[in-house]
Amino acid sequence: GYSSGGWMTNTLECTRGDKLRATGLLSGGRAGLDLATCKGKFARATVHDLADPTNPFDKQGAKEELDRVLKQNHCRMDVPPLMEEPAPCARYQGCDAGFPVIACRTEGQKHNRQDALAKKAFWGLFASL
């Protein structure tokens, strides 16, 4: 999901995460859900520009949502993720088998869709499952 679709994806991840296998999220935010009620785990790839003025990564809940997925999938948050193609994507370490989390943090793209990067990142995740 992109932008509002990303918000919807985060909502679906929380409320129906036990029914999802994987998600791709681009420049979304967090709806006002109680994160303690979220269920299930799933693989995830996310693309978000750190200078997004429409859905700021650290102010609209995107960082909280990423942290939630990392915890649910038991990914290591105490070590940096490993960079992988397509750049600037990084795969978190120690996630439960079959539930990887990939985050692509860009700069200077603002709220653009970043189609080329998103397509490669999402397909890289989905094809690996």
C-alpha positions in Angstrom: 0.0 0.0 0.0 1.2 3.5 -0.8 0.4 6.6 1.4 -3.3 6.1 2.5 -2.9 2.5 1.3 0.1 2.2 3.6 -2.1 3.4 6.5 -4.6 0.7 5.5 -1.9 -1.9 5.2 -0.7 -1.1 8.8 -4.3 -1.4 10.0 -4.7 -4.8 8.2 -1.4 -6.0 9.6 -2.6 -5.2 13.1 -6.2 -6.5 12.9 -5.6 -9.4 10.5 -1.9 -10.1 10.8 -2.7 -13.7 11.6 -4.2 -14.0 8.1 -1.4 -12.4 6.1 1.8 -14.0 4.7 3.6 -10.8 3.7 3.1 -7.1 3.1 4.6 -4.3 1.1 4.3 -0.8 2.6 5.3 2.6 1.1 5.1 5.9 3.0 2.3 4.9 5.3 1.5 5.7 8.9 -0.3 4.2 11.9 -4.0 4.4 12.4 -5.0 5.0 16.0 -5.0 1.3 16.9 -3.8 -0.1 20.3 -0.6 -1.9 19.2 -1.0 -4.2 22.2 -4.0 -5.8 20.4 -2.2 -6.5 17.2 -2.0 -10.2 16.3 0.0 -12.5 14.0 3.2 -12.2 12.3 4.1 -11.8 8.6 7.0 -10.9 6.4 7.3 -7.3 5.5 9.1 -4.9 3.1 8.8 -1.2 3.7 10.0 1.8 1.7 9.8 5.3 3.4 11.7 8.5 2.8 13.2 10.0 5.9 12.2 13.5 4.6 8.6 12.6 3.7 6.6 15.8 4.7 3.2 14.1 4.2 3.8 11.0 6.4 6.9 11.8 8.4 8.6 8.5 9.3 9.1 9.3 13.0 5.9 11.4 13.6 3.0 9.5 11.8 3.6 6.1 13.4 5.6 4.5 10.6 8.6 3.9 13.0 6.2 2.5 15.7 4.7 0.2 13.1 8.1 -1.0 12.0 9.2 -1.6 15.6 6.0 -3.5 16.2 6.7 -5.9 13.3 10.3 -6.3 14.4 9.2 -7.3 17.9 6.4 -9.7 16.6 8.9 -11.4 14.3 11.5 -11.6 17.0 14.0 -9.6 14.9 17.2 -8.3 16.5 16.9 -4.6 17.2 20.3 -4.5 19.0 22.3 -5.0 15.8 22.1 -3.0 12.6 20.3 -4.6 9.7 22.4 -5.8 6.8 22.3 -3.8 3.6 21.1 -5.6 0.5 19.9 -5.0 -3.1 18.2 -2.9 -4.1 20.0 -0.1 -2.2 19.3 1.4 0.3 17.3 -1.6 1.6 18.4 -3.5 4.7 17.3 -6.8 6.1 16.9 -7.2 9.9 18.8 -10.0 11.5 17.5 -12.8 13.8 13.9 -12.7 12.6 11.8 -15.9 12.9 12.4 -18.2 10.0 10.1 -17.3 7.1 9.2 -13.9 8.6 11.9 -11.5 7.3 11.7 -7.7 7.6 13.3 -5.4 5.0 13.3 -1.7 5.4 14.4 0.7 2.7 15.1 4.2 4.0 15.6 6.8 1.3 16.5 10.5 1.4 15.4 13.3 -0.9 12.4 11.4 -2.4 9.9 13.1 -0.1 6.4 11.6 -0.6 7.1 10.2 -4.1 6.0 6.6 -4.8 9.5 5.4 -5.7 8.0 2.7 -8.0 11.3 1.3 -9.2 12.7 0.8 -5.7 9.4 -0.4 -4.2 8.9 -3.0 -7.0 12.3 -4.5 -6.6 12.2 -4.5 -2.8 8.7 -6.0 -2.6 9.4 -8.6 -5.2 12.6 -9.5 -3.5 10.7 -10.2 -0.3 7.8 -12.0 -1.8 9.9 -14.2 -4.1 12.1 -15.2 -1.1 9.1 -16.7 0.8 
